[in-house]
Amino acid sequence: MKILVTAATLSELQFIDNSAGNITLATTGVGIASTTYHLAKLLDGNYDLALNIGIAGSFSEQLRIGDVATVYSETFGDFGVASKDGFATCFEENIVDAGMFPFSNGTLISKNAGKVAHDLSIPAVKDVTNNTVSGEESLIRRMKDKFSPDIETMEGAAFFYVCLLENVPFVEIRSISNMVKPRDKSKWNIPLAIKNLSDKVNCYLAKL
């Protein structure tokens, strides 16, 4: 089995063990556009399984800094229309069919998340993906009210989107580096998040 492990940045991959020889590590860059382009180029029929790993912010009080989770559902949080009446998704505005593949009722779904959650004893969570991270109150409220997410990333939905279209089995594993609150990096713990992430990912890869 040929496995591709991707992350937005090199620091998120630095402790991943690819000594087995069938595991390729690759960075796809930060954000939706970079991830979509580079992941599509990397996959292209070359891999049997794709993993996306990295840090994330948590909306949920059940997920604290350092916790690791797998993602079962992805949504593009800024894919829509803003007006005086608020924010509506492109699906709600009937610009895009909510049921058109790879979407299912406007979301992107992983079939593998349940098994990964069980095997690694971690929760399966819902992610909202944004090019602009939620670091101020009004945006945080909008994300919570509109999508009820557990976590936020800048790449997850792009990863799901490409893998579904390319028909490549996939898994996303994220570790919490910060709570989604008004931005204050003094309260973040990226080293802990990366350490715990790497431990779980290496455990998962060893089971394959």
N, C-alpha and C positions, 0 to 999 in steps of 0.2 A: 504494500500500500504506500503510495506516494502522498506525503502530507505537506501542505503549505501552511505555515504559521505566520500571520501578518499582524502588524501593529502600526499605529500612526508614527511612532518614534522609536529610535534605536534603544533608548533607555528602557522601554517597556519589554524589549526582547533580550536584554543583556544577560539574564540568568536562565534563559531557556536552553535546555539540553537537547542538542540536535546531533549528538554523537552516533546515534543509531544509523545515520547515513541516508535514511529515506525521508528525512525531515528538512525542509527548506525554510529558512527564516527570511522575511522580507518586510521592509517598511513601505507603507503606501502613502505616507504624508498625512497631514492634519486636515480634516474637513471632508465634506461630501464629494466635492469635485475631484480632488486628488485621489481619494480612496477609490472612487468609481473607475477612473481612468487606469490607474496602476494595477488594481486588482483584476480588471478585465484583461489587461495585457498579460498578467502573470498566469491566470488560470488557463484559458485557451486550450482546454483539453489535456492539460499537463498533470493534473492532480486528482487523486481519488477522494480527498478530504481537505477542506479548508477550515482553518481556525482564525478567528479574529480575537485578539486579546488586548487588554489595556486597562487604564484607569478610568474612573467614572465618578460623577457626582451623584449623591443620593438624595432623593426627595423623601424617602421613607424613614421614619424613626426606627423601623425594624432592621434597617441596614446601617451599621455604624462604620466609621473609618477603619479600614483594614479588612472588612468582610469581603468575601468573594462570592460571586453569583454567576449563573449562566442565564442567557437571555432567550426567552421564548417568543417575544413579540416586539416588533419594531415599528415606529411611526416617524415620518418626517414632520417635525413640529413646526416648521416654518414654510410649509408647502401649501400656500393658500392665499387668501385675500383679506387685507385689513381695511376696515371702513369705520364710519362713525358708529355702526352697530356692533363693532367688535371684530373678532377674527373668525373667519370661516375657512375650512379646508377646501382644497380643490375638489374633493369628493362631495362635500356638502353643497358646493356651488355648481355641481354637475359639469365641471370643466374636464374632469377625469372620471371614468367609470370605476367606482369603488370595488367592483368585483373583477376588474380586468387583470389577468395574470401579469405580474406575480402577486398582486394585491388580493387580500381577502377581507372584504368589508373595510377597505382603506388601510389595512395593516399588513405587515409582512410577518410570516409565521415560520418558526423553526420546528421541525418534527423531531429533532434530536435532543431538544433541551431537557425533556423529562428524564430520559435515561442518564444524561450527563449529571443532572442534579442529584439523581439517586446514587449513581456510582461514586460521586465525589462528596456526597453529603452536604450539598450547598443548595440554596434556594434558586428557583427559576423565576426570573423577574421580567417586567415590562420596561422597555427603554423608549425614550423620545430622543431623536437625533436632531441637533440644531447646528447650523454654522455659527450662530451667535449663542454662546453659552448663557444660561440664565443667572445673572449676577445682580439683579435688582428686583425689588419687590413686585412691581406690576407684571414683569415678564414671568417671574416665578409663579405668581397667582394664575396667570393665563395658562401656563403649562399644566399646573395641577388641575385647574377647572376643566380644561379642554380634553386632556389626555389621561389623567390619573396615572402618571408614570411612577415607577419605583426609582429609576435612575435616568441620568442624562449623559449622552455621549455626543461626539462630533462626527462619528464615522459609522456607527452600528447599522443604521438603516441602509446605508449605501452598500455595506458588506452583504447584508441579507438580499438586497435587490439584485446585485450582480450574481451571487451564488444561485439564487432561484432561477434567474434567466439562463445561466450557464448549466443548470441541472447538475451542480456539484454539491454533494453532501457537505453540511457546514455546521460549525459550532462557534458561538461567541461566549467568551468568558471575561468577566470584568471584575475589578477590585475597586473598592470605594476609597478614594483619596480625600474626599471632602463632602460635606453636606451642601446641598443646594440652598444657599442662604445669600444675603447681600455679601458681595465678594470681599473676603478677608483671608488672604493666603497664609497668614500666621496661624490659622486654625486647620490648615491642611496637613496631611502626612503622606506625601508621595513615596518616600522610601519604604514605609511600612506596607503601603498598598502594592508596590511592585514586588516586594519580597513575598507577600502572601499570595499574590497572583502567580508568581513564578513557581512556588511550591505546588499549587493546585494544578497548574498547566503541566508541569513535569510529571506529576502523579497521573494525570489523564493520558499523556503521551506514552507513559510506561505500560499502561493497560492495553494499548492498541496492538 
